[in-house]
């Protein structure tokens, strides 16, 4: 378990662009094409502020961003949210930060009127720890589209009812 100073913040700062890039690349889980997508969401929040559709929560250890979530309400729904990203820097995985940041993210979503959170991940074997994480924190597997990302790589949908 983590035995250093962990804090949360929702404010997005310009230096978060590099922090997010570093976190994502450290995991070895994401496709190269996903990195610019993640950075676009950070840029959107930096440019639009509260008008952005994307909300962020950063977990910092001793002032360094080591984990983050990005989430937002789903247009056309009442209280349904997408969990777009949850990433913890590889050097900080296995220390309980993922549990802490998702718990705080759920609290923030509830404050925004959220009642359902949808998370998506890959069906590849290397994503088994991600799927196990969602199972462990109370998400249920609701659907899977085989061969979604590419042949042999399906998209798995998990749902958490808050």
N, C-alpha and C positions, 0 to 999 in steps of 0.2 A: 504494500500500500504506500501511497505517497506520503512522504514525511517532510515536505517543503511547503512554502507558502503558495497556495492556489487561490486565485481570484478570478472572477468573471467580469466581463464587460460586453456591452451591446454596441457601443460606439465603434464604427469602422474608421480606421486611420489609413493614411496613404501607405505606411510601412507594412500594412496587412497584405498588400499585394505580394510582396516577397515572402512574407511569413506563410501565406496560404500556398504559394508555389512550393516552398521548401517542405511544408507538411505533406502535401500530396505526393511529391516526388520521393520522399523518404519511405513511403509505405510500400512502393513497388506494386500496388494493386490497380492503379488506374491506367487507362490507355493514354498515350501521348495526346490524343485529340481532346481528352477531357480537361487537361490543364487549362487551356485558353478559355474553355467554357466556365470553369470555376472562377477564373480571374475576371471574366466579363461581369459576373454577378457582383463581385467586390467593387468593380469600377462603377456599375450601375448604382450601387448604394452610395458610393463616394460622391457621384455626380448629382443624384436626385435626393439624397438624404431620406427624410421620413416619407417622401413621395414614392420611393422605390417599393416594388413588390417583394423585395428580398430582405429578410431580417437575418441578423447574425448574432451569434453568441461566441465569444472567444474565452477560452480558459488559458490563464497565464500562470506560469510557475516562476516566481521571483521576477516578475515583469516581462517574461518572454512568452509570446503566444505559442502554445504547444498543441492546442486542439481547438476545433471550431465546428459549429453547426451553421447551416444556412437553411432557412425554412420560409414558407409563405403560404398565405391562404390560397385556396383553389377557387378561381373565378367560377361563378355560377353555383356555388355551394353555400350552405350555412354551417360554418364551423369545421369544415374539412381543410386540412393543411397538408402540404407536401413537405417532407424532410428531404431537401435537395442534396445536402452534403452533411456527413459527420466524418471528421478526419482527426486522428491523433497522430502526432509525429511519432515515427517508429521508435525513437529513443525513449518515449514516454508511454508506450503501449504496455498493457499488463499491470498498470499501477492504479487502476480504478478511475482514471480520469474520464474514460468513455461513459462509465455509469454516472458519474457526477454531472458531466455536461449534458447528457440526455435527460436526466432528471430535471435539471434547471431549464432546459429547452422546453420540456413538457409543461413546466410551471408557467413559463412565459406564454406559451401557446394557449393554455387554459385562460390566462388573464386577457388574451385577445379574443376570447369567445370560442376557442377551438374545442372540438369534441372528438375528432378523428385525425390521426396522423398517418400518412401513407409514406412508406419508404420502399425504394426499389433497389435491387442489387442483381448481380449476375448469378447464373446457375453453375458457373465453372467451379471445379473442385477447390481452386485457390481461394474462392470466396466463402468456403464452408465456415471459417471463423466469423465472418460477417453475419451469415445467416444464423449461426449459433448465438451470436450477440443479440440479434433481434428476438430470437426465441426466449433467451434468458431474461430479457427485460420486459417481457409481456406482450410483444407483438405476435400476431398470428399470421401465418402464411395464407393469403387469400386467393392468389392466382399465380400462374406462371405461363409465359408465352415462350415456347421453345423456339430456338434459332432466331431470337429477336435481334441481338447485337450482331451476330454472324452465325454461320453454320456451327451448331454444337454449343452455342452460348446463348442461353435463354435469359429472359428477364423475369425476376421473381418479385412479387408484390407482397409486402408485409403491412399490416394495419394494427395500430394501437388505438384503442378506445379509451379516452381520458375520463 
